[in-house]
């Protein structure tokens, strides 16, 4: 009778360990897949946000001087940069576990140029809106590069048409 009680405890412990080992194997396989899928969703949402920002900038440019509109954006990863000297707006996502697109080859997704690059064991993806080829001149309020780091609260970006110079619509981007 004493041996039966010990056998029950050994079986219980053994079955518990087997169950934990199976759960660990499933998580080892599933977690990287879940992370990769989450990163893909974040990139696709960022592409949509960049398209919305592009349509807002184009709407302000076509509406004429004095037009001013706001755009609310919230991102917890990545960095949004407005670069007036190179006439582009870009969003960078770093430390990705898998590439979103083929490394080093830019692809155009309805106006947003997506380029993935490899950094050691991780990847980064850059989403670009380039205004060099059209008649839009992107500038920041103080003339410098406006860089927006990740924030849990979000940002309200103001885009306004500051007139035309050299045949280009001057679009100024600011946070206030």
C-alpha positions as CSV (number, residue, x, y, z in Angstrom):
1,X,0.0,0.0,0.0
2,X,2.9,2.4,0.8
3,X,4.4,1.8,-2.7
4,X,1.2,2.8,-4.4
5,X,1.2,6.3,-2.9
6,X,4.8,6.9,-4.0
7,X,3.9,5.6,-7.5
8,X,1.1,8.1,-7.8
9,X,3.4,11.0,-6.8
10,X,6.0,9.9,-9.3
11,X,3.5,9.6,-12.1
12,X,2.0,13.0,-11.3
13,X,5.4,14.6,-11.3
14,X,6.4,12.8,-14.5
15,X,3.2,13.8,-16.3
16,X,3.6,17.4,-15.2
17,X,7.2,17.5,-16.5
18,X,6.1,16.0,-19.8
19,X,3.3,18.5,-20.1
20,X,5.7,21.4,-19.4
21,X,8.1,20.1,-21.9
22,X,5.4,20.0,-24.6
23,X,4.3,23.5,-23.8
24,X,7.9,24.7,-24.0
25,X,8.4,23.1,-27.4
26,X,5.2,24.7,-28.7
27,X,6.2,28.1,-27.4
28,X,9.7,27.7,-28.9
29,X,8.1,27.3,-32.3
30,X,5.1,29.7,-31.9
31,X,6.7,32.8,-30.3
32,X,9.0,33.7,-33.3
33,X,6.1,33.2,-35.7
34,X,3.9,35.5,-33.5
35,X,6.6,38.1,-33.3
36,X,7.2,38.1,-37.0
37,X,3.4,38.4,-37.7
38,X,3.2,41.3,-35.2
39,X,6.1,43.1,-36.9
40,X,4.5,42.6,-40.3
41,X,1.2,44.2,-39.0
42,X,3.1,47.2,-37.6
43,X,4.9,47.8,-40.9
44,X,1.6,47.6,-42.9
45,X,-0.1,50.0,-40.5
46,X,2.9,52.3,-40.8
47,X,2.6,52.2,-44.6
48,X,-1.1,53.2,-44.3
49,X,-0.2,56.0,-42.0
50,X,2.4,57.3,-44.4
51,X,-0.1,57.2,-47.2
52,X,-2.6,59.2,-45.2
53,X,0.2,61.7,-44.4
54,X,1.1,61.9,-48.0
55,X,-2.5,62.6,-49.1
56,X,-2.7,65.3,-46.4
57,X,0.4,67.0,-47.7
58,X,-0.8,66.8,-51.3
59,X,-4.2,68.2,-50.2
60,X,-2.6,71.1,-48.4
61,X,-0.4,71.8,-51.4
62,X,-3.3,71.8,-53.9
63,X,-5.5,73.9,-51.6
64,X,-3.3,76.9,-51.9
65,X,-1.3,79.3,-49.6
66,X,-2.6,79.8,-46.1
67,X,-4.2,76.3,-45.9
68,X,-3.4,74.6,-42.6
69,X,-4.4,71.1,-41.4
70,X,-3.5,68.8,-38.6
71,X,-2.6,65.1,-38.6
72,X,-2.7,62.9,-35.4
73,X,-0.2,60.0,-35.4
74,X,0.6,57.5,-32.7
75,X,3.5,55.0,-32.9
76,X,5.2,53.1,-30.2
77,X,8.0,51.8,-32.3
78,X,10.0,53.5,-35.0
79,X,11.0,57.1,-35.8
80,X,9.3,59.6,-38.1
81,X,11.6,62.1,-39.7
82,X,10.8,65.2,-41.8
83,X,13.9,66.2,-43.8
84,X,13.5,69.4,-45.7
85,X,17.0,69.5,-47.2
86,X,16.4,66.2,-49.1
87,X,12.7,66.8,-49.6
88,X,11.5,63.6,-48.0
89,X,9.6,62.2,-45.1
90,X,10.5,58.8,-43.8
91,X,9.7,56.3,-41.1
92,X,12.3,53.9,-39.8
93,X,11.5,50.6,-37.9
94,X,14.6,48.9,-36.4
95,X,15.3,45.7,-34.6
96,X,13.0,43.5,-36.7
97,X,13.4,39.8,-36.5
98,X,12.5,39.1,-40.2
99,X,12.9,41.2,-43.3
100,X,9.6,42.7,-44.6
101,X,10.8,42.8,-48.2
102,X,13.9,41.6,-50.1
103,X,17.0,43.2,-48.5
104,X,18.4,46.2,-50.4
105,X,15.7,46.3,-53.0
106,X,13.3,49.3,-52.8
107,X,9.6,48.5,-53.6
108,X,6.9,51.0,-54.3
109,X,3.6,50.4,-52.4
110,X,1.2,53.1,-53.8
111,X,3.5,56.0,-53.3
112,X,5.4,54.7,-50.3
113,X,8.9,53.3,-51.1
114,X,9.7,50.4,-48.7
115,X,13.4,49.4,-48.3
116,X,14.6,46.7,-45.9
117,X,18.2,46.6,-44.8
118,X,20.1,44.1,-42.6
119,X,21.9,45.1,-39.4
120,X,24.0,42.3,-37.9
121,X,21.3,39.7,-37.0
122,X,18.3,42.1,-37.1
123,X,16.6,44.0,-39.9
124,X,15.3,47.6,-40.3
125,X,12.7,48.8,-42.7
126,X,12.5,52.4,-44.0
127,X,9.3,53.8,-45.5
128,X,9.9,56.9,-47.7
129,X,7.8,59.7,-49.2
130,X,9.9,61.6,-51.6
131,X,8.9,65.1,-52.8
132,X,11.9,65.9,-55.1
133,X,10.1,65.0,-58.3
134,X,6.9,67.0,-57.8
135,X,6.3,70.7,-57.2
136,X,6.3,70.4,-53.4
137,X,9.0,71.8,-51.1
138,X,8.9,70.2,-47.6
139,X,10.3,72.3,-44.8
140,X,10.2,72.3,-41.0
141,X,9.4,75.3,-38.9
142,X,13.0,76.0,-37.9
143,X,14.6,74.7,-41.1
144,X,16.2,71.7,-39.4
145,X,15.3,68.1,-39.5
146,X,12.2,67.3,-37.4
147,X,12.6,63.9,-35.8
148,X,9.8,62.3,-33.8
149,X,10.8,59.4,-31.6
150,X,8.3,56.7,-30.4
151,X,5.7,57.9,-27.9
152,X,2.9,56.3,-26.1
153,X,0.9,59.5,-26.2
154,X,1.2,60.4,-29.9
155,X,1.8,63.6,-31.9
156,X,-0.3,66.2,-33.6
157,X,1.5,67.3,-36.7
158,X,0.5,70.6,-38.4
159,X,1.0,70.9,-42.1
160,X,0.5,74.3,-43.8
161,X,1.0,75.9,-47.1
162,X,3.5,78.8,-46.9
163,X,3.1,80.1,-50.4
164,X,5.2,79.3,-53.5
165,X,8.8,79.9,-54.3
166,X,10.7,78.9,-57.5
167,X,7.5,77.3,-58.8
168,X,7.2,75.0,-55.8
169,X,4.6,74.9,-53.1
170,X,6.3,75.4,-49.8
171,X,4.8,73.0,-47.2
172,X,5.9,73.6,-43.6
173,X,5.6,70.8,-41.0
174,X,5.5,71.6,-37.3
175,X,4.3,70.2,-34.0
176,X,2.4,73.4,-33.0
